[in-house]
Amino acid sequence: MFKKAFVSLLATLFMAGVMATLTGCNTVEGAGKDIEKGGAAIKNEANEKK
């Protein structure tokens, strides 16, 4: 009984970890795109002020 509950708990934690990782990848990708756009805007502004 204890072994079955332990295996079930491990499987649940594993799936939660996988889902958190996949969600994190999307978040990091979106943040990277936003930072890249911000850098491009700063670069363009700096070129205009030369």
Backbone hydrogen bonds in HBPLUS format (Angstrom, degrees):
<---DONOR---> <-ACCEPTOR-->    atom                        ^
c    i                          cat <-CA-CA->   ^        H-A-AA   ^      H-
h    n   atom  resd res      DA  || num        DHA   H-A  angle D-A-AA Bond
n    s   type  num  typ     dist DA aas  dist angle  dist       angle   num
A0005-ALA N   A0001-MET O   3.17 MM   4  6.42 158.1  2.22 148.6 154.1     1
A0006-PHE N   A0002-PHE O   2.92 MM   4  6.11 154.0  1.99 147.8 155.4     2
A0007-VAL N   A0003-LYS O   2.95 MM   4  6.15 160.6  1.99 150.6 155.0     3
A0008-SER N   A0004-LYS O   3.02 MM   4  6.14 156.8  2.08 142.7 149.4     4
A0009-LEU N   A0005-ALA O   2.91 MM   4  6.11 153.2  1.98 144.3 151.6     5
A0010-LEU N   A0006-PHE O   2.94 MM   4  6.20 159.7  1.98 149.7 155.0     6
A0011-ALA N   A0007-VAL O   2.95 MM   4  6.14 159.0  2.00 148.8 154.4     7
A0012-THR N   A0008-SER O   3.01 MM   4  6.20 155.4  2.07 145.4 152.0     8
A0013-LEU N   A0009-LEU O   2.94 MM   4  6.19 161.3  1.97 151.9 156.8     9
A0014-PHE N   A0010-LEU O   2.88 MM   4  6.04 155.3  1.94 148.1 155.2    10
A0015-MET N   A0011-ALA O   3.01 MM   4  6.21 163.6  2.04 148.3 151.9    11
A0016-ALA N   A0012-THR O   2.97 MM   4  6.16 155.1  2.03 146.9 154.1    12
A0017-GLY N   A0013-LEU O   2.94 MM   4  6.12 152.7  2.01 144.7 152.0    13
A0018-VAL N   A0014-PHE O   2.95 MM   4  6.26 155.0  2.01 150.1 156.9    14
A0019-MET N   A0015-MET O   2.96 MM   4  6.16 165.1  1.99 149.8 153.7    15
A0020-ALA N   A0016-ALA O   2.94 MM   4  6.10 156.5  2.00 145.5 152.2    16
A0021-THR N   A0017-GLY O   2.95 MM   4  6.10 153.4  2.02 145.1 152.3    17
A0022-LEU N   A0018-VAL O   2.99 MM   4  6.25 163.2  2.02 153.2 157.1    18
A0023-THR N   A0019-MET O   2.99 MM   4  6.14 158.6  2.03 147.4 153.4    19
A0024-GLY N   A0020-ALA O   2.87 MM   4  5.97 154.4  1.93 142.9 150.6    20
A0025-CYS N   A0021-THR O   2.97 MM   4  6.22 150.4  2.06 148.5 155.7    21
A0026-ASN N   A0022-LEU O   3.35 MM   4  6.65 159.6  2.40 144.1 147.9    22
A0027-THR N   A0023-THR O   3.08 MM   4  6.35 155.6  2.14 147.8 155.0    23
A0028-VAL N   A0024-GLY O   2.87 MM   4  6.06 164.9  1.89 156.2 159.3    24
A0029-GLU N   A0025-CYS O   2.94 MM   4  6.07 159.3  1.99 148.0 154.1    25
A0030-GLY N   A0026-ASN O   3.04 MM   4  6.20 160.3  2.08 145.2 150.1    26
A0031-ALA N   A0027-THR O   2.93 MM   4  6.17 156.3  1.98 148.4 155.4    27
A0032-GLY N   A0028-VAL O   2.86 MM   4  6.05 154.8  1.93 148.4 155.2    28
A0033-LYS N   A0029-GLU O   3.08 MM   4  6.37 152.5  2.16 146.3 153.0    29
A0034-ASP N   A0030-GLY O   3.05 MM   4  6.33 156.6  2.10 146.7 152.9    30
A0035-ILE N   A0031-ALA O   2.92 MM   4  6.16 160.9  1.96 153.0 157.8    31
A0036-GLU N   A0032-GLY O   2.95 MM   4  6.09 155.5  2.01 144.0 151.0    32
A0037-LYS N   A0033-LYS O   2.98 MM   4  6.24 156.8  2.04 147.8 153.5    33
A0038-GLY N   A0034-ASP O   2.98 MM   4  6.24 154.4  2.04 146.4 153.7    34
A0039-GLY N   A0035-ILE O   2.89 MM   4  6.15 156.1  1.95 149.9 156.3    35
A0040-ALA N   A0036-GLU O   2.98 MM   4  6.24 153.3  2.05 147.1 154.2    36
A0041-ALA N   A0037-LYS O   3.00 MM   4  6.25 153.1  2.08 145.3 152.3    37
A0042-ILE N   A0038-GLY O   3.03 MM   4  6.30 156.9  2.08 148.6 154.4    38
A0043-LYS N   A0039-GLY O   2.93 MM   4  6.12 158.5  1.97 146.9 153.2    39
A0044-ASN N   A0040-ALA O   2.91 MM   4  6.09 160.9  1.95 148.7 153.6    40
A0045-GLU N   A0041-ALA O   2.99 MM   4  6.16 157.9  2.04 145.8 151.8    41
A0046-ALA N   A0042-ILE O   2.92 MM   4  6.11 156.6  1.97 148.4 155.0    42
A0047-ASN N   A0043-LYS O   2.97 MM   4  6.21 154.4  2.03 147.9 154.7    43
A0048-GLU N   A0044-ASN O   3.06 MM   4  6.30 145.0  2.19 142.9 151.9    44
A0049-LYS N   A0045-GLU O   3.18 MM   4  6.42 140.1  2.35 142.8 152.4    45
